[in-house]
């Protein structure tokens, strides 16, 4: 159900951020272990999260972008935008 909401917002060109939380009595990894990568630490922290909610925001066009896209299309250029 949550992914359906994300898809609905995304289909409207909105950026979607999920907010989740988890209380720690202590860190879920050995903070003294210098061999742990940031990814391993993140993986340990992201388990058992509780979704608080979703935030959707508009990513406004930058100045001149709409006009540049129109000009490119008129010149026969296929415009593909990835953000």
C-alpha positions, 0 to 999 in steps of 0.5 A, spaced: 500 500 500 505 504 501 509 503 494 502 505 491 502 511 494 509 513 492 507 511 485 501 515 485 506 521 487 511 519 483 506 519 477 505 526 478 512 528 478 513 529 485 519 527 489 517 522 495 521 521 501 519 516 506 520 518 514 522 512 518 524 511 526 527 506 531 529 507 538 536 505 540 538 502 547 545 502 544 547 502 537 546 495 533 553 494 531 560 494 534 562 502 534 569 500 536 569 495 529 573 499 524 573 494 519 565 495 519 563 499 512 558 505 512 554 500 508 554 495 514 553 500 519 547 503 515 544 496 514 544 494 521 541 501 523 535 500 518 532 494 520 525 494 524 524 501 522 517 504 523 514 508 517 512 515 520 510 518 513 511 520 506 513 527 504 512 529 497 515 535 494 515 539 487 522 539 484 521 546 480 523 547 473 530 551 473 530 557 469 530 556 461 529 549 462 522 548 459 524 553 453 530 549 452 526 542 451 522 546 446 527 548 442 531 541 442 524 538 440 523 543 434 530 541 432 529 534 432 532 532 438 529 527 442 529 529 449 530 524 455 530 527 462 533 523 468 533 526 475 
